[in-house]
């Protein structure tokens, strides 16, 4: 009998709403009076996908890969983070 080797990753992300940011979900700007507070663009949809991909690859989460202490990730688009993860 042939066996299948596969890995599963689960991702989730949460951020508080704030009036100082634009709301971005899945890389799309959503017209709303508040956005999500975070170091990058705080796109919870793409952050969840990134975490799921990292988990399936056996890697540490998005916070470890792109720490909020590194200014090069300040306000970065999560589409860029997803691309970096997808290329590894």
Secondary structure as GFF3:
##gff-version 3
##sequence-region A 1 88
A	DSSP	beta_strand	17	18	.	.	.	ID=ss1
A	DSSP	beta_strand	23	25	.	.	.	ID=ss2
A	DSSP	beta_strand	28	30	.	.	.	ID=ss3
A	DSSP	beta_strand	35	36	.	.	.	ID=ss4
A	DSSP	alpha_helix	44	56	.	.	.	ID=ss5
A	DSSP	alpha_helix	62	65	.	.	.	ID=ss6
A	DSSP	three_ten_helix	71	73	.	.	.	ID=ss7
A	DSSP	alpha_helix	78	86	.	.	.	ID=ss8
###
